[in-house]
Amino acid sequence: MCGIAGIIDQPGQIITDFELKKMTDAVAHRGPDGEGFYVDKNLGFGHRRLSIIDLSQAGDQPMKLDEDYVITFNGEIYNYIELKDELKKLGHQFNTQTDTEVILVAYREWGTACVEKFNGMWAFAIHDIKNDIVFCSRDRFGVKPFYYTLINGKFFFGSEIKQLIHLQSNWFVNKRVLMDFLVFSLVDHTDQTFFEGINVLLGSHNLIYSLKSNTFSINKYYSITKHQKINNLSDIDSIKVFKAGIEQAVKFRLRSDVKVGTCLSGGLDSSYIASLASDLYNHKDEQFSAITAQSLLKEEDESNYASKVVESCGLNWLVTKPTTEDFLASLDEVIYNQEEPFLGMAIYMQHFVMKKAKDAGIVVLLDGQGADEILLGYSRYIAAYFKSLPFTNLINNIIKAKDHFGISALTLLKYYLYFTSYSIRGKRNMWRFRHIKTQYIKYLGIDTVKKITAGYKDIDKLQQLEIFSTQLPSLLRYEDKNSMASSIEARLPFLDWNFVELALSINNSFKIRNGWSKFILRRAMQGGTLPDEITWRKKKLGFNAPTSIWFEGFTDVNSIINKSVILNKIYDGKIPNYTNEQIKWRLLNIAKWEKIYNIKIN
């Protein structure tokens, strides 16, 4: 896991190490174990290294393969051992034990199609010297970031936005992204960022830069394939392939030459990962470590569940319980680390988990991101699932879902109406933000919201939309920025691409059954080391932040919001004093972000 940087200037220009070093210094936290540079006339790569596999200098980057290819790479290719064996049989030789070298040799053998062979997370750029191109790629689901911008004819890319903002004195907010965030709670759903002129290469996409023509093109290389054979399996056989798939994904993500641990909220996803990983972890001289963030609010605290997982699996348990003072002290730091506004304070709980891991000497941390999106775990998925049911089954399922999701029948009905009706959803949000000037409202991405609403008529389309656009990308951004700020590599077994395809192919009736969410996951957990009170628990929480308590201790919230130049510009008159904590956080986040990054609005 590392930080990458690159510059491509006009032909005849010369890139310097000094230019690259300004970019790599900005992400020293992503790679505290070393740095390196590569320059070839008007092309330059920079790299910061966090050593995970092959800790020797043989893994230093940028890495060169003969005089043909040079790479700067951030991520992990988990199946590098299997690919290495395959490439050896094809006549290739290797000089290191790294996955980085495997990428280069794979590119030599298969060209740009090499990415279709990779099982992992990545963002990289390869200078293909023979073909005079730079081949850039981002993993299928966008776990690792790749930002880029064009300024005065020069192309810049990096792992974080802060590597690019020094390139010009004034940055303006992207009004489309701002309005989607504020009004519809949408973020990271397009290739645009909050910084006008800075874009992100989307997951499943390659970018090829021609050094001859000084132009680049972007193409999508991956779409999810669903397998009918898996969909036709019985419930018993579905559970078997499910368990085999997730166990392989965990095994791959335990490959490391440094200490590995896991996040543990006490929920289904993290508990299952913890139980599997503790059994598979091959460092038997030490207990497998799990880290939990404990909430100050008793009703939001899952540590009681986490403690039962720890006891059942024999884990080394590390607990952090952030106070209001801790939150206030880290307020600006996390906003700076995240680089763009985010939707809620739970990000701070994750921040403290990562800090705890760093203090414990854990360099790799497993997490359960992706499970809800592929296993219909969110309550709102019930709306889409109900749409697929005959009316005669609807009432019975509402009654059972009420019991097993831990929410009332009335709330379920509200979910159903709100998420399946653009008219209701749109009008509700437009009314809430009726004080915003019309000239800014027009920037709203209404089409995206309509697409989301339409997705509830087809649960498969909804899942794909949330995986690639409206849900998962933001969660992955939060995880990457929080983990790397503490020099931690986060690995996500539920987002192993083979497992994603397997899980999405399993019949939906095995995911929501008799009102139970994630039914197949619960069945897979049954009979293992975890107690039934974990396996069949109802209420879903996660690392929820004690928002109400933290806000009580933050006395100058309204003052900060009211001083925001951006917010005063977009509101017609005085900024409303919203009582909704989620909206208030969004306004506060915008005001703080604007000041930290000196952002303007035009």
Secondary structure, 3 states (H helix, E strand, C coil): CEEEEEEECCCCCCCCHHHHHHHHHCCHHHCECCEEEEEECCEEEEEEECCCCCCCHHHCCCEEECCCEEEEEEEEECCHHHHHHHHHHCCCCCCCCCHHHHHHHHHHHHHHHHHHHCCEEEEEEEEECCCCEEEEEECCCCCCCCEEEEECCEEEEECCHHHCHHHCCCEEECHHHHHHHHHHCCCCCCCECCECCEEECCCCEEEEEECCCCEEEEEECCCCCCCHHHHCCCHHHHHHHHHHHHHHHHHHHCCCCCCEEEECCCCHHHHHHHHHHHHHCCCCCCCCEEEEECCCCHHHCCHHHHHHHHHHHCCEEEEECCCHHHHHHHHHHHHHHHCCCCCCCHHHHHHHHHHHHHHCCCCEEECCCCHHHHHCCCCCHHHHHHHCCCHHHHHHHHHHHHHHHCCCHHHHHHHHHHHHCHHHHHHHHHHHCCCECHHHHCCCCHHHHHHHHHHCCCHHHHHHHHHHHHCHHHHHHHHHHHHHHCCCEEECHHHCHHHHHHHHHCCHHHCCECCECCHHHHHHHCCCCCCHHHHCCCCCCCCCCCHHHHHHCCCCHHHHHHCCHHHHHHECCCCCCCCCHHHHHHHHHHHHHHHHCCEECC
